[in-house]
Amino acid sequence: MGNPNRIRPLTDEEEAEIQKQIAADPDDSDVTDGELAQARPFKDVFPDLYKKIERARGRPKLEKPKQVVSIRLDQDVIAKYKATGKGWQARINDVLKNAKLG
């Protein structure tokens, strides 16, 4: 049995029907060189909407973001933390943060 999430290829008849519907669509037209020359970026045409979208995208900016570093750790240490599941890197961070230094 194949992958149930895989989409089967279209038959030639299905593809022909799709192309026929595209050709009949009155809103589907090729952009002319003149129209392209007049095009402006979305953020210039709708600056307020652009700002709202930008603020809403992704995670909020952190006041003190974590810094990416490269550190060499023993394989068994990494294996033990990974075995604890998702969030293992945050747990290593907590241990280091709470370590008594000096």
C-alpha positions as CSV (number, residue, x, y, z in Angstrom):
1,M,0.0,0.0,0.0
2,G,1.4,3.4,-1.0
3,N,1.6,6.6,1.0
4,P,-1.9,7.8,1.7
5,N,-0.8,11.4,1.8
6,R,0.7,11.2,-1.7
7,I,-1.4,12.9,-4.4
8,R,-2.0,10.8,-7.5
9,P,-0.9,12.3,-10.9
10,L,-3.6,13.8,-13.0
11,T,-4.9,11.9,-16.0
12,D,-4.5,13.5,-19.4
13,E,-8.3,14.1,-19.4
14,E,-8.2,15.9,-16.0
15,E,-5.3,18.0,-17.1
16,A,-7.1,19.0,-20.4
17,E,-10.2,19.9,-18.4
18,I,-8.2,22.1,-16.0
19,Q,-6.4,23.8,-18.9
20,K,-9.8,24.4,-20.6
21,Q,-11.2,26.0,-17.4
22,I,-8.1,28.2,-17.1
23,A,-8.5,29.4,-20.7
24,A,-12.2,30.2,-20.1
25,D,-11.4,32.3,-16.9
26,P,-12.0,36.0,-17.8
27,D,-9.8,37.0,-14.8
28,D,-6.8,35.1,-16.1
29,S,-4.8,37.2,-18.4
30,D,-1.1,37.7,-19.1
31,V,0.4,40.8,-17.6
32,T,1.6,43.2,-20.2
33,D,5.1,44.9,-20.1
34,G,3.3,48.2,-19.5
35,E,1.5,46.8,-16.5
36,L,4.7,45.4,-15.1
37,A,6.4,48.8,-15.5
38,Q,3.7,50.4,-13.4
39,A,3.8,47.7,-10.7
40,R,4.7,48.9,-7.2
41,P,5.7,46.9,-4.1
42,F,2.8,45.9,-1.8
43,K,4.4,47.8,1.1
44,D,4.4,51.0,-0.9
45,V,0.8,50.7,-2.0
46,F,-0.7,49.5,1.3
47,P,1.8,50.7,4.0
48,D,-0.6,50.5,6.9
49,L,-1.7,46.9,6.0
50,Y,1.9,45.9,5.4
51,K,2.9,47.1,8.9
52,K,0.0,45.1,10.5
53,I,1.0,42.0,8.6
54,E,4.6,42.4,9.6
55,R,3.8,42.8,13.2
56,A,1.5,39.7,13.2
57,R,4.0,37.4,11.5
58,G,6.1,34.9,13.5
59,R,7.0,35.1,17.1
60,P,7.2,38.4,18.8
61,K,10.7,39.9,19.1
62,L,12.4,39.0,22.4
63,E,13.9,41.6,24.6
64,K,16.9,39.3,25.2
65,P,17.0,36.7,22.4
66,K,19.1,33.6,22.9
67,Q,22.4,33.6,21.1
68,V,23.4,30.7,18.8
69,V,26.8,29.1,19.8
70,S,28.7,26.0,19.0
71,I,29.7,23.9,22.0
72,R,31.3,20.5,22.2
73,L,29.6,18.1,24.6
74,D,30.1,14.4,25.3
75,Q,27.9,12.2,23.2
76,D,26.4,10.5,26.2
77,V,25.4,13.9,27.7
78,I,23.5,14.9,24.5
79,A,21.9,11.4,24.3
80,K,20.6,11.6,27.8
81,Y,19.1,15.1,27.3
82,K,17.6,14.1,23.9
83,A,16.0,11.1,25.6
84,T,14.0,13.4,27.8
85,G,12.1,14.6,24.8
86,K,11.2,17.9,23.2
87,G,12.8,20.9,24.9
88,W,16.1,19.2,25.7
89,Q,18.2,22.2,24.6
90,A,16.2,24.5,26.9
91,R,16.9,22.1,29.8
92,I,20.6,22.2,29.1
93,N,20.3,26.0,29.1
94,D,18.5,25.9,32.5
95,V,21.2,23.7,34.0
96,L,24.0,26.0,32.7
97,K,22.1,29.1,33.9
98,N,21.7,27.7,37.4
99,A,25.2,26.4,37.7
100,K,27.3,27.8,40.6
101,L,30.4,29.2,38.9
102,G,33.5,30.3,40.8
